[in-house]
Amino acid sequence: MHVRKAVSGDSAKLAAFFRTLYSETNFMLYEPGEVTPNEEQQARRIEEMSRSESGAMFVCETDDVLIGAVFGNRGIARRTRHSLYVVIGVLQAWVGRGVGRALLEALETWARSREIHRLELTVDVDNRRAIALYEKFGFEREGVKRHSRKIDGRYSDELYMSKLIAV
């Protein structure tokens, strides 16, 4: 298992990774088939993040296969440039094996080096494993986004969580 910063050459693997991820869990934002990120879009996104310092993406791979990814989008306005919105996904076969923690560590290291002070994310209230990971990693609950998503005809709440990091 190896974590590294994503490069534009990862675009085909990332497209396949996200298709698989969206098909095997209801905890991600998109439903299977709703968004099909192609290679070109993935490459542009990685290059834009790198060029503009608007965020970063890290991947975790084993045997040349992506098993997890995390990205952070930095606040756009001067008043929010100190914040990074985090999105993370790990293939189900690798959940509970340290992939998520390794990805969060890489992203936090990147954030610290850019004097980012706040990491924030949302997580489905039923995603107990992810909530436990975030809390072990130092995230705290800030509130609940009530009925923020509709999954299989049922409204679902999300927790809003954040971690303040010293710079």
C-alpha positions in Angstrom: 0.0 0.0 0.0 1.5 3.3 -1.1 0.1 6.9 -0.8 1.3 9.6 -3.1 0.1 12.8 -4.8 -2.0 12.2 -7.8 -0.6 13.1 -11.2 -2.3 13.6 -14.5 -1.1 10.2 -15.6 -3.4 8.7 -13.0 -6.5 9.9 -14.9 -7.6 6.5 -16.4 -7.1 4.8 -13.0 -9.0 7.5 -11.2 -11.9 7.3 -13.6 -12.2 3.5 -13.1 -11.7 4.0 -9.3 -14.6 6.4 -9.0 -16.9 4.3 -11.1 -16.2 1.3 -8.8 -16.5 3.4 -5.7 -19.9 4.9 -6.6 -21.2 1.5 -7.5 -20.4 -0.1 -4.2 -21.6 2.4 -1.6 -24.4 4.8 -0.8 -22.2 7.0 1.3 -20.7 9.0 -1.6 -22.5 12.0 -3.0 -23.1 10.5 -6.5 -25.2 7.5 -7.4 -23.8 4.8 -9.8 -23.8 6.2 -13.4 -24.8 9.7 -12.3 -21.4 11.1 -12.9 -18.8 9.4 -15.1 -15.6 11.3 -14.7 -13.5 10.6 -17.8 -9.8 10.6 -18.1 -9.5 14.1 -19.6 -11.6 15.6 -16.8 -9.6 13.9 -14.2 -6.3 15.0 -15.7 -7.5 18.7 -16.0 -8.7 18.6 -12.4 -5.3 17.4 -11.1 -3.4 19.9 -13.2 -5.6 22.8 -12.1 -5.2 21.9 -8.4 -1.4 21.7 -8.9 -1.1 24.9 -10.9 -3.4 27.1 -8.8 -2.8 25.6 -5.3 -6.6 25.4 -5.1 -6.4 22.0 -3.6 -4.7 18.6 -3.8 -5.5 15.0 -4.5 -3.7 12.0 -3.1 -4.2 8.3 -4.1 -3.4 5.1 -2.4 -2.5 2.1 -4.5 -1.4 -1.4 -4.3 -0.1 -3.6 -7.1 -0.7 -0.6 -9.5 -4.4 -0.5 -8.6 -6.0 2.5 -6.9 -7.8 1.5 -3.7 -8.4 5.0 -2.2 -8.3 8.7 -3.0 -8.7 11.9 -1.1 -8.9 15.4 -2.3 -9.2 18.8 -0.7 -10.6 22.0 -2.2 -9.3 25.2 -0.7 -11.7 28.1 0.1 -11.8 30.5 -2.9 -12.3 33.8 -1.0 -9.5 35.4 1.0 -11.7 34.9 4.1 -11.9 31.1 3.5 -8.4 30.4 2.0 -7.5 28.9 5.4 -10.1 26.1 5.0 -9.9 22.9 3.0 -13.0 20.9 2.2 -12.1 17.2 2.2 -13.7 14.3 0.2 -12.4 10.8 0.7 -13.2 7.4 -0.7 -11.9 3.9 -0.1 -12.9 0.7 -2.0 -15.0 -1.5 0.2 -12.4 -4.4 0.1 -9.9 -2.0 1.8 -12.1 -0.4 4.4 -10.7 -0.8 7.9 -7.1 -1.5 6.7 -5.5 1.9 7.3 -6.1 3.4 3.8 -8.3 6.2 5.0 -5.9 7.2 7.8 -2.9 7.2 5.4 -4.8 9.4 2.9 -5.9 11.9 5.6 -2.3 12.1 6.9 -1.0 12.9 3.5 -3.6 15.6 2.9 -3.1 17.1 6.3 0.7 17.3 5.7 0.1 19.1 2.4 -2.4 21.5 4.2 0.0 22.3 6.9 2.7 23.2 4.4 0.4 25.7 2.9 -0.7 27.2 6.2 -4.2 25.9 6.0 -5.8 26.0 9.4 -9.1 24.2 9.0 -10.1 20.8 7.5 -13.8 20.2 7.1 -16.1 17.5 5.6 -19.5 16.0 5.7 -20.3 12.4 6.4 -23.5 10.4 6.4 -24.8 9.8 9.9 -25.1 6.1 9.2 -21.4 5.8 8.1 -20.2 4.8 11.5 -16.8 3.5 10.4 -15.9 6.8 8.7 -17.2 8.8 11.6 -15.0 6.7 13.9 -12.0 7.3 11.7 -12.5 11.0 11.5 -12.9 11.3 15.3 -9.7 9.3 15.9 -8.0 11.6 13.5 -9.1 14.6 15.5 -12.2 15.8 13.7 -15.0 17.1 15.8 -18.7 17.2 15.1 -20.0 20.7 14.4 -23.6 20.1 13.5 -26.1 18.1 11.4 -27.2 18.8 7.9 -30.8 17.6 8.1 -32.2 15.7 5.1 -29.2 16.8 3.1 -29.4 13.8 0.7 -32.1 11.4 -0.5 -31.0 7.8 -0.9 -33.4 5.1 -2.1 -36.4 7.3 -1.5 -35.3 8.1 2.1 -33.9 11.4 3.4 -30.5 11.1 5.1 -28.7 13.4 7.5 -25.0 14.3 7.3 -22.7 15.4 10.1 -20.6 18.4 9.5 -17.1 17.8 11.0 -13.9 19.8 11.2 -10.4 19.7 12.5 -8.3 22.7 13.3 -4.7 22.3 12.6 -1.9 24.5 14.0 0.3 26.3 11.4 
